[in-house]
Amino acid sequence: GLVIDGKTLNLIFQGGLEEKFVALARLCRSVLCCRATPLQKSMVVRLLRRQLRVMTLAIGDGANDVSMIQAADVGIGISGQEGMQAVMASDFAISRFKHLKKLLLVHGHWCYSRLAKMVIYFFYKNVSYVNLLFWYQFFCGFSGSTMIDYWQMIFFNLFFTSVPPILFGVLDKDVSAETLLGLPELYKNGQ
């Protein structure tokens, strides 16, 4: 990881050393900004996001982190002694920093797995519906008439689009939370 303070960031941004900073950050897994202004933090996120074309995650606990959280692809706010401004501006909120591991490794894996399976499900649902209408056209001489009333089509989409994702979202956990916390490398398998 790279830990950088506000004075050094000031020298980098005013001295035109952004390319060297990006080259150094490319070698690191994370960049930590300490004693930096809110503008400097958001500039670091924007610079790394634009130059490296990577997905950025910003974590903050106070009002001074709001611009950084909003500049990142994913923002996590930690509620604490500094107030709730970071939580209000974030995509996800946690009460303590120690919950970050479970949020990323467990809930992130489950969400990624569920979304991947749901995309396949929606393709299946739509292909089966369109296939039914396509083959019916052979029987009606391609007249354009439909075999399903409008209200039946609405209920078909309502039932097959709402109930399975709700049940799937509540019940599907492909790997237990304990296993995911014990083997963090399982997160990369889905990607």
N, C-alpha and C positions, 0 to 999 in steps of 0.2 A: 504494500500500500504506500501511497504518497501522502504525507502530512505536510500541509503548507499553511503559512500564516498570512495575515492581511498585508503586512509590510512587503513580503515577497511577492504577493499577487499584485500589489501596486507597482512594483518594479517591472513585473512581467507585462502588464497591460500598458503601462506608459512607455516602456522601453522597446516595444515591438518584438518581444520574445515569445509570442504565442506559439510559433511553430516548434520551438525547442521545448516549450512546456507540453505541447501535445505529444511530441516524440517521447518525452519522459513519461507522460501519463499512459501512453500506449503500452509501456512495459509493466504497468501496475494493474492490479485487479480493482483497486478502489482509490479514490482521491478524497481526503479529509481536509476540510477547511476549518481552521480554528482562528479565532480572533480576527475575523474578516467581516467586512460590512455586508449588508444584505445585497447590495448591488454587485459586489465582487463574487459572492456565492452564486448568484444567478448567472453572471457572466461566465464563470467556470463551467456551469452546467450547459449553457448554450454553446460555448466554444467546443467542449468535448463532444457534445451531441452532433454538432454540425461537422466538425472535422473528422471524427472517428466513425461517424454514422453508426452509433451504438445506441442501445436502449438505456436510458438513464434512470436511476432511482435516487431520489433525494429524501433524506430523513431529517426532520427538524422538530424542535420542541417549543419554539417561541415565535413571537411576532417578527423577529429578525430573519426567520427562515422561510417566511411566506413566499417571497419572490423566487427563492430557489426551488421550493416545492412546486410552484406553479410552472416553472420553466422545465421541469423534468417530465419524462414520460409517465412515471409513476411516483406519486408523492405520498409519504407516510408521515403522519403527524403524531407526536407523542404528547399526551395530555400530562401536564405537570405543574410545577410551581410558577412557570413563566406565563401561564394563561392558556387559552383555548384557540388562539388565532391560527396556529399551525394546524390544529385538528380541523378547524373549519375550512381551511384552504386545501386540505389533503384529499387524496383518493381513498386512503385507508387510515384508520385511527387505532392506536394501541395505547394502553395505559402505562406500560413500562417498556423500557428498551429490551428487556429479556424476552418479551413476547414476539420480537421480530423474527426469531428463528422459527417459531411455530407458524407464524403468518406466511413466511416465504416457503419453507420446506414442506409443510403439511397442507395448508389451505391453498397455496400456489399450485402444488402438484395435483390436488383434487380438482381444482378449477380447470386447470389445463386439460386434464384427462376427460372431464365432463364435457367441456366445449368441443374437444376433438370428436368425441362420440356423438354429440348432438348434431354436428355438421353432417356427419354421415347419415344420421337418422332423418334429417330434413330432406336430404337428397332422395333417400328411399321413399319417403312419404310423397313427395312431389312427383317422382317418376311413376309410382304406382297409380297416382290419380290421373296423370296425363296419359299414361298407357291405357287406362280404362276408356278414356274419352277417344283416344286414337283408334282403338280397335272397334269401338261402337260405330265410327264413321263408315266402316266397311258394310255394316248391316243396314245403315240408313241411306246408303248410296251417296255419301259425301254431301248431303243436303245442308249440313251445318246445324241440324237440330241436336239438342243436348238430351242425354238420357237421364240427367240428374237435374232436379228442380233447383232453383236458386237457394232456397232455404236449406236444402239438404247439403249443398256445397258449403254453405256457411257453417253448418254444424260439423261437417267433415273436418274442415280446417280448424274449427274451434276445439273439437275433441282431440284430434291427433296432433295439434300444435300446442295445446296447453297442459293437458293431463300428463302425458309421458315426461316432458321436461321437468315438471314439478316433482313427480315421483322419483325421477332419475336424480334430480338435484338433492333430494332429501336422503335417498337410500343408497346411492352409489358411492362407495369408498373402496377403490380397487386394492389399496394397500392400507394397513392400519397406521394410525398416527405414530405409534411407538416404532414401527419399522422405518417409517420415513424419517423420523428424527435420528434413528440409529444409523441409517444409510443415506446420507445426503446426496450421494451420487445417483440415486434413483430419480432425482429431479431432472437430470440431463437426459435420461433415457426417453422420456416423452418428446423432447424437442427433436 
